[in-house]
Amino acid sequence: MDNHIDTALLLDKVAKNISQFPVHASNILTTIVMKAMRAEIKGLAYKWAIVVVRPEYKEGIPEKFVDRSRRLP
């Protein structure tokens, strides 16, 4: 469970086929961003962070990861 690098790389493979998991897409994308950051693979984290903030996934981001105080007007 502590092997963040392998987990991030496996989630990258899953995220490349995210259209096969429409119900859980936001959770998967958020998880890969978090795991990639923990594994210090910042390029991978950035790549999927850009995807997760798209309008189709943005509303599904788990509440614990959303900082409402920094919301733009």
C-alpha positions in Angstrom: 0.0 0.0 0.0 3.0 2.3 0.5 4.3 1.8 -3.0 3.0 5.1 -4.5 5.0 4.9 -7.7 3.6 1.6 -8.8 0.1 2.6 -7.8 0.4 5.9 -9.7 1.6 4.2 -12.9 -1.1 1.6 -12.7 -3.8 4.2 -12.2 -2.3 6.1 -15.2 -3.1 3.0 -17.4 -6.7 3.0 -16.0 -7.1 6.7 -16.5 -6.1 6.4 -20.2 -9.3 4.4 -20.6 -11.5 6.5 -18.3 -14.4 6.4 -20.7 -15.0 2.8 -19.6 -15.7 4.0 -16.0 -18.0 6.9 -16.4 -19.6 6.6 -12.9 -16.3 6.6 -11.1 -14.3 8.8 -13.4 -13.9 11.8 -11.0 -12.8 9.5 -8.2 -10.3 7.7 -10.3 -8.9 10.9 -11.7 -8.7 12.5 -8.2 -6.9 9.4 -6.9 -4.3 9.4 -9.6 -3.5 13.0 -9.0 -3.1 12.4 -5.3 -1.0 9.2 -5.8 1.2 10.9 -8.4 1.9 13.7 -6.0 2.8 11.3 -3.2 5.1 9.5 -5.6 6.6 12.8 -6.7 5.7 12.3 -10.3 4.5 15.9 -10.8 4.2 15.7 -14.5 1.8 12.9 -14.3 -0.2 14.6 -11.5 -0.4 17.8 -13.6 -1.5 15.9 -16.7 -4.5 14.3 -14.9 -5.2 17.4 -12.7 -5.9 19.3 -16.0 -8.4 16.6 -17.0 -10.2 16.4 -13.6 -11.0 20.1 -13.6 -12.8 19.9 -16.9 -16.6 20.6 -16.6 -17.6 17.0 -17.2 -15.6 15.8 -14.2 -15.4 18.9 -12.0 -18.7 18.3 -10.2 -17.8 14.8 -9.2 -14.6 15.7 -7.3 -15.0 14.4 -3.8 -15.9 17.1 -1.3 -12.8 16.5 0.9 -10.5 17.6 -1.9 -12.4 20.8 -2.7 -11.4 24.0 -1.0 -14.5 26.2 -1.2 -12.7 29.2 0.4 -10.5 29.6 -2.7 -13.4 29.5 -5.2 -13.3 32.2 -7.8 -16.3 34.5 -8.2 
